[in-house]
């Protein structure tokens, strides 16, 4: 079982002028599809990591007994919110809370959307939103989170994440909201 060092797999991307994000001109990343038979365009968003050995580890530990698959991917010209920096999280949360309050006050929301917005407001605290817990953030804040990021011109998020299980410590994780912006260049079926 590999034991990756903290920070060894953090990559530097070009900062955006507003300082809240990074711009990726072109990058090769890796994806571990939970359901390999599902077409990429049918997935709500894609989680990607910067190194194949991290993706292999996830494929073999997170999604077993499914036949593990690792996909090589290429992304181009993406602007991502950078949650690797605590100050960005703080800035983002302040704007996001304002966005959610405006959603509640100015729009006639159906009951399900209203519950979703109220839940997002409750979960938008520095204790609950921090680097290393990106999947929790995206899951608990749902579409509101994605819509707010996109309203700022961002197509996804990058954060420092810890691995599921043992063997992988902190590394960059990229979430791309629109899977059609990711080009899968190769899929490799791994031996279990």
Backbone as CSV, one residue per row, in Angstrom:
resi,resn,N_x,N_y,N_z,CA_x,CA_y,CA_z,C_x,C_y,C_z
1,UNK,0.848,-1.185,0.000,0.000,0.000,0.000,0.890,1.244,0.000
2,UNK,0.754,2.138,-1.009,1.590,3.336,-1.021,1.204,4.278,0.117
3,UNK,2.175,5.014,0.606,1.904,6.017,1.634,2.407,7.353,1.111
4,UNK,1.518,8.144,0.529,1.892,9.403,-0.089,2.098,10.477,0.967
5,UNK,3.134,11.270,0.797,3.429,12.335,1.748,2.455,13.492,1.580
6,UNK,2.143,14.161,2.706,1.269,15.326,2.664,1.910,16.381,1.770
7,UNK,1.127,16.915,0.859,1.592,17.989,-0.002,2.396,17.539,-1.198
8,UNK,2.827,16.303,-1.246,3.652,15.828,-2.361,2.913,15.955,-3.684
9,UNK,1.602,15.830,-3.652,0.825,15.849,-4.874,0.007,17.118,-5.047
10,UNK,0.408,18.198,-4.424,-0.250,19.483,-4.639,0.436,20.161,-5.823
11,UNK,-0.318,20.590,-6.793,0.231,21.234,-7.987,-0.105,22.715,-7.972
12,UNK,0.727,23.506,-8.582,0.506,24.948,-8.634,-0.174,25.291,-9.953
13,UNK,-1.268,26.049,-9.868,-1.983,26.517,-11.044,-1.886,28.040,-11.064
14,UNK,-2.150,28.657,-12.208,-2.039,30.110,-12.324,-3.214,30.798,-11.630
15,UNK,-2.939,31.733,-10.703,-4.025,32.428,-10.000,-4.845,33.307,-10.948
16,UNK,-6.133,33.422,-10.669,-6.995,34.328,-11.429,-6.778,35.748,-10.910
17,UNK,-7.100,36.759,-11.709,-6.886,38.149,-11.272,-7.609,38.505,-9.973
18,UNK,-8.775,37.891,-9.711,-9.503,38.200,-8.474,-8.930,37.486,-7.252
19,UNK,-7.983,36.578,-7.475,-7.336,35.870,-6.380,-8.150,34.743,-5.774
20,UNK,-9.393,34.591,-6.185,-10.274,33.576,-5.611,-10.096,32.209,-6.273
21,UNK,-9.483,32.190,-7.425,-9.396,30.933,-8.145,-8.087,30.743,-8.863
22,UNK,-8.080,29.722,-9.696,-6.942,29.418,-10.548,-7.440,29.184,-11.966
23,UNK,-6.544,29.437,-12.899,-6.852,29.181,-14.297,-5.957,28.052,-14.777
24,UNK,-6.560,27.070,-15.411,-5.816,25.943,-15.963,-5.870,26.060,-17.479
25,UNK,-4.717,26.243,-18.104,-4.665,26.300,-19.562,-4.798,24.895,-20.135
26,UNK,-4.028,23.968,-19.578,-4.121,22.570,-19.991,-3.479,21.724,-18.917
27,UNK,-4.133,20.637,-18.564,-3.589,19.771,-17.526,-4.080,18.354,-17.765
28,UNK,-3.195,17.407,-17.539,-3.574,15.999,-17.571,-3.871,15.574,-16.141
29,UNK,-5.039,14.983,-15.946,-5.487,14.543,-14.630,-5.993,13.108,-14.744
30,UNK,-6.453,12.567,-13.626,-6.941,11.188,-13.609,-8.267,11.116,-12.872
31,UNK,-9.127,10.224,-13.355,-10.481,10.081,-12.840,-10.728,8.613,-12.516
32,UNK,-11.430,8.387,-11.424,-11.820,7.032,-11.044,-13.337,6.962,-11.119
33,UNK,-13.879,6.486,-12.242,-15.346,6.445,-12.366,-15.964,5.427,-11.413
34,UNK,-16.969,5.884,-10.671,-17.667,4.988,-9.750,-18.485,3.960,-10.533
35,UNK,-19.069,4.403,-11.640,-19.849,3.516,-12.512,-19.268,3.633,-13.915
36,UNK,-18.224,2.840,-14.237,-17.526,2.981,-15.513,-18.409,2.865,-16.751
37,UNK,-19.523,2.151,-16.655,-20.375,1.984,-17.833,-21.232,3.217,-18.113
38,UNK,-21.345,4.121,-17.131,-22.154,5.333,-17.308,-21.410,6.309,-18.221
39,UNK,-22.079,6.820,-19.263,-21.410,7.779,-20.150,-20.971,9.018,-19.371
40,UNK,-19.839,9.571,-19.747,-19.285,10.719,-19.027,-20.253,11.901,-19.019
41,UNK,-20.986,12.095,-20.106,-21.908,13.232,-20.196,-23.096,13.093,-19.249
42,UNK,-23.363,11.879,-18.750,-24.496,11.651,-17.848,-24.125,11.883,-16.384
43,UNK,-22.858,12.099,-16.113,-22.421,12.304,-14.730,-22.636,13.763,-14.346
44,UNK,-23.054,14.037,-13.092,-23.336,15.421,-12.695,-22.086,16.301,-12.637
45,UNK,-20.960,15.737,-12.270,-19.684,16.441,-12.261,-18.602,15.374,-12.154
46,UNK,-17.355,15.780,-12.385,-16.265,14.812,-12.323,-15.252,15.215,-11.261
47,UNK,-14.842,14.252,-10.466,-13.749,14.423,-9.510,-12.489,13.901,-10.181
48,UNK,-11.436,14.690,-10.138,-10.172,14.302,-10.767,-9.019,14.538,-9.800
49,UNK,-7.964,13.761,-9.964,-6.752,13.910,-9.151,-5.558,14.070,-10.087
50,UNK,-4.442,14.635,-9.573,-3.325,14.958,-10.448,-2.388,13.815,-10.810
51,UNK,-2.459,12.694,-10.091,-1.507,11.611,-10.355,-2.211,10.267,-10.440
52,UNK,-1.743,9.453,-11.377,-2.357,8.159,-11.629,-2.340,7.258,-10.395
53,UNK,-1.246,7.266,-9.624,-1.187,6.358,-8.469,-2.250,6.686,-7.420
54,UNK,-2.655,7.947,-7.326,-3.737,8.308,-6.409,-5.060,7.744,-6.929
55,UNK,-5.294,7.896,-8.232,-6.516,7.362,-8.844,-6.569,5.838,-8.723
56,UNK,-5.433,5.180,-8.912,-5.381,3.717,-8.777,-5.747,3.326,-7.351
57,UNK,-5.192,4.039,-6.383,-5.510,3.740,-4.988,-7.014,3.873,-4.734
58,UNK,-7.617,4.981,-5.199,-9.063,5.170,-5.027,-9.844,4.068,-5.723
59,UNK,-9.453,3.738,-6.938,-10.173,2.719,-7.703,-10.182,1.380,-6.975
60,UNK,-9.065,1.054,-6.357,-8.958,-0.252,-5.698,-9.547,-0.283,-4.296
61,UNK,-9.666,0.882,-3.649,-10.158,0.885,-2.271,-11.562,1.448,-2.125
62,UNK,-11.892,2.449,-2.909,-13.168,3.140,-2.716,-14.327,2.443,-3.410
63,UNK,-14.083,1.897,-4.591,-15.189,1.395,-5.398,-15.233,-0.113,-5.532
64,UNK,-14.458,-0.848,-4.753,-14.562,-2.294,-4.839,-15.910,-2.713,-4.236
65,UNK,-16.580,-3.752,-4.695,-16.099,-4.794,-5.570,-16.279,-4.517,-7.061
66,UNK,-16.660,-3.293,-7.424,-16.764,-2.948,-8.843,-15.390,-3.113,-9.487
67,UNK,-15.351,-3.575,-10.738,-14.086,-3.701,-11.456,-13.414,-2.331,-11.503
68,UNK,-12.240,-2.161,-10.878,-11.612,-0.849,-10.817,-11.127,-0.359,-12.181
69,UNK,-11.406,0.930,-12.441,-11.017,1.573,-13.689,-10.389,2.915,-13.356
70,UNK,-9.331,3.264,-14.067,-8.723,4.588,-13.964,-8.727,5.199,-15.353
71,UNK,-9.219,6.431,-15.425,-9.277,7.130,-16.711,-8.272,8.280,-16.713
72,UNK,-7.504,8.365,-17.778,-6.647,9.532,-18.004,-7.527,10.594,-18.637
73,UNK,-7.342,11.833,-18.205,-8.207,12.911,-18.687,-7.388,14.151,-18.977
74,UNK,-7.912,14.960,-19.884,-7.275,16.229,-20.215,-8.315,17.326,-20.013
75,UNK,-7.915,18.403,-19.345,-8.777,19.569,-19.187,-8.054,20.774,-19.777
76,UNK,-8.836,21.682,-20.336,-8.268,22.881,-20.964,-9.116,24.091,-20.628
77,UNK,-8.441,25.225,-20.444,-9.093,26.525,-20.312,-10.230,26.528,-19.296
78,UNK,-9.903,26.153,-18.078,-10.892,26.123,-17.004,-10.513,27.106,-15.906
79,UNK,-11.513,27.758,-15.365,-11.349,28.669,-14.235,-12.022,27.997,-13.036
80,UNK,-11.234,27.716,-11.987,-11.723,26.972,-10.834,-11.577,27.786,-9.556
81,UNK,-12.572,27.720,-8.676,-12.462,28.322,-7.352,-11.389,27.532,-6.603
82,UNK,-10.475,28.242,-5.926,-9.366,27.595,-5.229,-9.641,27.547,-3.730
83,UNK,-10.093,26.368,-3.255,-10.360,26.179,-1.837,-9.152,25.608,-1.088
84,UNK,-7.981,25.638,-1.711,-6.780,25.215,-0.995,-6.311,26.297,-0.029
85,UNK,-6.825,27.512,-0.217,-6.450,28.640,0.643,-7.611,28.994,1.563
86,UNK,-7.345,29.068,2.877,-8.387,29.377,3.859,-9.041,30.728,3.582
87,UNK,-8.242,31.727,3.178,-8.813,33.048,2.928,-9.809,33.026,1.766
88,UNK,-9.593,32.169,0.783,-10.548,32.043,-0.321,-11.859,31.449,0.152
89,UNK,-11.783,30.497,1.068,-12.991,29.890,1.609,-13.807,30.955,2.338
90,UNK,-13.140,31.772,3.138,-13.811,32.827,3.899,-14.486,33.835,2.961
91,UNK,-13.769,34.268,1.934,-14.316,35.224,0.959,-15.497,34.603,0.224
92,UNK,-15.322,33.372,-0.211,-16.372,32.674,-0.952,-17.631,32.530,-0.097
93,UNK,-17.467,32.123,1.160,-18.616,31.910,2.037,-19.423,33.186,2.249
94,UNK,-18.738,34.312,2.403,-19.444,35.584,2.610,-20.339,35.885,1.401
95,UNK,-19.789,35.760,0.207,-20.577,36.003,-1.003,-21.664,34.966,-1.204
96,UNK,-21.361,33.726,-0.872,-22.321,32.640,-1.051,-23.525,32.815,-0.128
97,UNK,-23.279,33.232,1.109,-24.387,33.471,2.043,-25.301,34.571,1.508
98,UNK,-24.697,35.639,1.010,-25.488,36.737,0.432,-26.323,36.224,-0.733
99,UNK,-25.719,35.415,-1.574,-26.407,34.814,-2.729,-27.611,33.986,-2.269
100,UNK,-27.415,33.164,-1.233,-28.494,32.303,-0.735,-29.639,33.123,-0.135
101,UNK,-29.296,34.154,0.628,-30.327,35.013,1.217,-31.133,35.687,0.114
102,UNK,-30.452,36.163,-0.928,-31.151,36.786,-2.065,-32.052,35.783,-2.773
103,UNK,-31.601,34.550,-2.876,-32.431,33.503,-3.479,-33.746,33.363,-2.700
104,UNK,-33.641,33.362,-1.382,-34.834,33.210,-0.535,-35.745,34.430,-0.601
105,UNK,-35.149,35.629,-0.644,-35.932,36.865,-0.560,-36.523,37.312,-1.894
106,UNK,-35.832,37.055,-2.993,-36.257,37.649,-4.266,-36.922,36.690,-5.240
107,UNK,-36.784,35.420,-5.015,-37.349,34.467,-5.968,-38.469,33.678,-5.318
108,UNK,-39.459,33.375,-6.124,-40.517,32.470,-5.657,-40.022,31.055,-5.919
109,UNK,-39.563,30.425,-4.864,-38.985,29.094,-4.974,-40.032,28.039,-4.664
110,UNK,-39.952,26.925,-5.366,-40.826,25.823,-4.983,-40.328,25.286,-3.639
111,UNK,-41.131,24.526,-2.966,-40.808,24.091,-1.608,-39.501,23.316,-1.532
112,UNK,-39.204,22.501,-2.543,-37.978,21.697,-2.525,-36.738,22.588,-2.657
113,UNK,-36.795,23.560,-3.564,-35.684,24.486,-3.742,-35.501,25.341,-2.481
114,UNK,-36.602,25.749,-1.861,-36.520,26.551,-0.637,-35.818,25.764,0.481
115,UNK,-36.155,24.496,0.628,-35.499,23.644,1.632,-34.019,23.510,1.297
116,UNK,-33.714,23.336,0.019,-32.327,23.208,-0.414,-31.523,24.459,-0.075
117,UNK,-32.080,25.629,-0.322,-31.394,26.892,-0.040,-31.212,27.065,1.471
118,UNK,-32.253,26.761,2.256,-32.139,26.886,3.717,-31.100,25.917,4.281
119,UNK,-31.061,24.711,3.751,-30.061,23.733,4.184,-28.659,24.217,3.835
120,UNK,-28.508,24.767,2.646,-27.209,25.302,2.244,-26.775,26.425,3.172
121,UNK,-27.703,27.309,3.551,-27.380,28.391,4.482,-26.890,27.845,5.822
122,UNK,-27.550,26.813,6.322,-27.152,26.205,7.595,-25.769,25.571,7.511
123,UNK,-25.424,25.043,6.338,-24.148,24.348,6.163,-23.013,25.258,5.722
124,UNK,-23.292,26.516,5.522,-22.274,27.449,5.052,-21.621,28.138,6.256
125,UNK,-20.800,27.370,6.955,-20.050,27.908,8.091,-18.593,27.488,7.932
126,UNK,-17.658,28.278,8.486,-16.242,27.902,8.372,-15.933,26.535,8.973
127,UNK,-16.713,26.118,9.965,-16.489,24.803,10.573,-16.850,23.674,9.611
128,UNK,-17.866,23.901,8.796,-18.336,22.850,7.889,-17.697,22.936,6.510
129,UNK,-17.248,24.126,6.122,-16.652,24.304,4.798,-15.172,24.574,4.996
130,UNK,-14.366,23.568,4.728,-12.922,23.733,4.860,-12.233,22.806,3.876
131,UNK,-11.029,23.171,3.531,-10.263,22.336,2.624,-10.073,20.970,3.270
132,UNK,-10.106,19.938,2.454,-10.018,18.585,2.974,-11.371,17.922,3.091
133,UNK,-12.444,18.701,2.909,-13.801,18.172,3.001,-14.632,18.618,1.796
134,UNK,-14.020,18.613,0.636,-14.657,19.112,-0.571,-15.901,18.316,-0.938
135,UNK,-15.847,17.010,-0.854,-17.013,16.212,-1.244,-18.198,16.514,-0.333
136,UNK,-17.940,16.740,0.962,-19.018,17.104,1.881,-19.623,18.446,1.490
137,UNK,-18.771,19.379,1.114,-19.233,20.706,0.704,-20.159,20.610,-0.495
138,UNK,-19.704,19.951,-1.523,-20.487,19.869,-2.756,-21.784,19.098,-2.533
139,UNK,-21.725,18.040,-1.725,-22.927,17.250,-1.450,-23.929,18.034,-0.622
140,UNK,-23.469,18.679,0.456,-24.409,19.345,1.356,-24.973,20.633,0.766
141,UNK,-24.217,21.306,-0.090,-24.691,22.573,-0.651,-25.306,22.408,-2.036
142,UNK,-25.070,21.287,-2.646,-25.733,20.909,-3.885,-25.707,21.919,-5.013
143,UNK,-26.848,22.014,-5.688,-26.952,22.875,-6.867,-26.718,24.340,-6.550
144,UNK,-27.072,24.774,-5.339,-26.843,26.175,-4.968,-25.365,26.520,-5.068
145,UNK,-24.530,25.618,-4.605,-23.088,25.808,-4.650,-22.599,25.918,-6.096
146,UNK,-23.027,24.980,-6.905,-22.635,24.948,-8.313,-23.110,26.211,-9.033
147,UNK,-24.370,26.600,-8.807,-24.929,27.797,-9.458,-24.170,29.055,-9.064
148,UNK,-23.818,29.173,-7.780,-23.094,30.356,-7.332,-21.698,30.409,-7.959
149,UNK,-20.993,29.297,-7.959,-19.667,29.255,-8.604,-19.774,29.673,-10.065
150,UNK,-20.754,29.128,-10.758,-20.922,29.444,-12.175,-21.320,30.901,-12.380
151,UNK,-22.069,31.476,-11.435,-22.451,32.889,-11.565,-21.226,33.801,-11.464
152,UNK,-20.155,33.309,-10.838,-18.904,34.062,-10.735,-17.959,33.756,-11.897
153,UNK,-18.394,32.892,-12.802,-17.579,32.556,-13.965,-16.645,31.372,-13.766
154,UNK,-16.874,30.586,-12.709,-16.024,29.421,-12.436,-16.696,28.149,-12.941
155,UNK,-15.872,27.239,-13.464,-16.386,25.980,-14.017,-16.144,24.785,-13.104
156,UNK,-15.618,25.054,-11.916,-15.351,23.967,-10.988,-14.602,24.468,-9.776
157,UNK,-14.019,23.523,-9.045,-13.365,23.802,-7.776,-12.104,22.951,-7.680
158,UNK,-11.090,23.481,-7.018,-9.922,22.686,-6.647,-9.717,22.870,-5.147
159,UNK,-9.430,21.768,-4.459,-9.194,21.827,-3.012,-8.182,20.769,-2.629
160,UNK,-7.622,20.939,-1.475,-6.727,19.952,-0.909,-7.597,18.936,-0.187
161,UNK,-7.486,17.683,-0.573,-8.322,16.636,0.001,-7.463,15.567,0.649
162,UNK,-8.053,14.889,1.624,-7.436,13.703,2.193,-8.038,12.497,1.525
163,UNK,-7.339,11.399,1.539,-7.828,10.206,0.863,-8.834,9.443,1.681
164,UNK,-9.671,8.710,0.991,-10.566,7.781,1.662,-9.746,6.546,2.010
165,UNK,-9.960,6.016,3.152,-9.199,4.843,3.567,-7.797,5.242,3.987
166,UNK,-6.875,4.314,3.892,-5.490,4.600,4.257,-4.626,4.585,3.017
167,UNK,-3.469,5.202,3.119,-2.515,5.125,2.022,-2.387,6.384,1.203
168,UNK,-3.363,7.286,1.226,-3.266,8.529,0.470,-3.560,9.681,1.418
169,UNK,-2.603,10.581,1.559,-2.827,11.753,2.385,-3.293,12.901,1.499
170,UNK,-2.992,14.119,1.874,-3.523,15.284,1.176,-2.973,15.438,-0.236
171,UNK,-3.872,15.784,-1.146,-3.541,16.009,-2.555,-4.591,16.936,-3.139
172,UNK,-4.283,17.520,-4.276,-5.270,18.352,-4.962,-6.367,17.460,-5.527
173,UNK,-7.600,17.927,-5.403,-8.748,17.284,-6.034,-9.459,18.349,-6.844
174,UNK,-9.799,18.007,-8.068,-10.480,18.927,-8.972,-11.888,18.414,-9.195
175,UNK,-12.877,19.308,-9.067,-14.246,18.960,-9.446,-14.604,19.850,-10.621
176,UNK,-14.944,19.222,-11.730,-15.362,19.946,-12.928,-16.869,19.757,-13.044
177,UNK,-17.609,20.881,-13.033,-19.073,20.809,-13.004,-19.675,20.226,-14.274
178,UNK,-19.108,20.551,-15.422,-19.650,20.075,-16.696,-18.719,18.998,-17.251
179,UNK,-19.108,17.739,-17.151,-18.240,16.654,-17.606,-17.833,16.750,-19.080
180,UNK,-18.601,17.474,-19.886,-18.222,17.593,-21.304,-16.980,18.465,-21.482
181,UNK,-16.539,19.154,-20.418,-15.313,19.947,-20.484,-14.074,19.109,-20.165
182,UNK,-14.292,17.829,-19.930,-13.198,16.908,-19.636,-13.102,15.915,-20.780
183,UNK,-11.914,15.788,-21.329,-11.705,14.822,-22.402,-11.026,13.585,-21.813
184,UNK,-11.729,12.463,-21.833,-11.135,11.204,-21.374,-10.272,10.689,-22.520
185,UNK,-8.982,10.529,-22.242,-8.053,10.115,-23.301,-7.777,8.621,-23.287
186,UNK,-7.984,7.978,-22.126,-7.744,6.537,-22.030,-8.393,6.007,-20.764
187,UNK,-8.958,4.816,-20.846,-9.460,4.132,-19.651,-8.689,2.828,-19.490
188,UNK,-8.281,2.573,-18.264,-7.497,1.389,-17.978,-8.225,0.566,-16.927
189,UNK,-8.550,-0.683,-17.253,-9.155,-1.596,-16.293,-8.029,-2.190,-15.468
190,UNK,-8.169,-2.105,-14.161,-7.116,-2.578,-13.256,-7.430,-3.985,-12.784
191,UNK,-6.385,-4.693,-12.440,-6.567,-6.020,-11.823,-6.967,-5.790,-10.382
192,UNK,-7.988,-6.511,-9.948,-8.472,-6.340,-8.552,-7.452,-6.784,-7.544
